[in-house]
Amino acid sequence: MSKQNAASAAPQENKMGVLPVGKLLAGMAVPMMISMLVQALYNIVDSVFVSRLSENAFNAVGLAFPLQSLMIAVGAGTAVGINALLSRSLGEKKQEMADRAAGAGIFLLPICSYLVFAFIGLFLSRPFFMAQAKAVPEIVEYGVQYTRICLGLSVGIFSQFCFERLLQSTGRTSLAMCTQLLGAIINIVMDPILIFGLCGAPRMGVAGAAVATVVGQIVAAIVGLIVNIKCNHDIHIRRENIRWDPIVAKEIYRVGIPSIIMQSISSVMTFGMNKILFVFTPTATAVFGAYFKIQSFVFMPIFGLNNGMVPIISYNYGAARPQRVWKTIRLSNITAMAIMVVGFAIFQLFPSTLLELFDASETMLAIGVPALRIISVSFLLAGFCIIAGSVFQAIGNPVYSLIVSVCRQMVVLLPVAWLLSRTGRLELVWWSFPIAEVMSFTLSTIFLRRTVKSANEVMNSSAD
């Protein structure tokens, strides 16, 4: 074989190892940031329409958040592990391991995780809502309707996590964005039709919002599978790899389990905060639910930035290219903090406008305006903390992310919120968020310095 033919037969370097970092990060992160904004849009549209039914209906959807958050924690955490292993394997030129990671991911998410949460949704929804809102039976009934559908038909969301991360892991974030946009658009269009019974459809109320959500997820998942098979040539989805693979599963969950626990803690925190706030008034929990929907417009773009950042870091870490790793981290941090400053300004200047999206009553506005202004102070530090947490996961130190999350939400936020609630002044409870973020920022800074030092040593030894 001639030298020219040999060169042409050599495998082409993945773009994550050769494109300028700024251009690469923009190309991978911007589509994911856009798709995450659309995700945030359909989440908030869901609640906007439901709030038109009644405050109890809106409250029920908000109280369902811990269960949905737990489901997302398992899906997203497992997907982070798949993403990191697959990108690192490609960077190390280990094609077989990359293919095994893809197959094991399909087994773990759309099959195993779905079966677990279908059981939870069908049989544990009522006890869950009785523990939070037993005093208001209408909230319980609305909540049970909503969660049984969302969890019982959650095969779509778990499949979405899997197939979108396979695309992201190989740098095809634009294709991942298209599948997410498709699901979001279907949800947005179907929401008012099924909730209010438009265009000849039955009026389903809260259940209609859940049906619109799962239909959008299932359609997006089907398209994601097709796109991976047809367009994702860096991995090969083979039937024989879609099985329990203990070696691959261990690697996936080495990164994934800390991420799952970290995000699951958010479910516990939300459940605990709802219990604390409900003692003051159910309207306080409605405000808390509204906050979570609105803040997604600020946080979702940063999660999209993370989704674009993680495979770049993992790939170049595996390929022992430290300059590309550190430049990616630096640019991601600057971008995240800029987004958070904008979010902080919006929450400070327009809190009433934001709450009026949910048909807020005068009571809800009186509670919500100071709440949004106080909580948003934490945004100024949160961007750095989110990026640092994803860096730990991408480089293989997920325990740091877990420690920061546990300390922030369980050691500081919930205990401080409970202590402040003992004063009988609701407005003081909201200060638990900025207080917890200060602690999170401190720990994240310490752990990031350690990670940079140890990662430099690993990459330098690999280069030698």
Salt bridges, closest charged atoms under 4 A:
GLU13 OE2 - LYS93 NZ 3.29
GLU13 OE1 - ARG321 NH2 3.30
GLU92 OE1 - LYS94 NZ 3.40
ASP99 OD2 - HIS236 ND1 3.02
ASP99 OD2 - ARG238 NH1 3.17
GLU141 OE2 - ARG126 NH1 2.77
ASP234 OD2 - ARG172 NH1 2.86
ASP245 OD2 - ARG100 NE 2.94
ASP245 OD2 - ARG243 NH2 3.86
GLU251 OE1 - ARG88 NH2 3.48
GLU251 OE1 - ARG254 NE 3.71
GLU427 OE2 - ARG425 NE 2.88
GLU437 OE1 - ARG408 NE 2.96
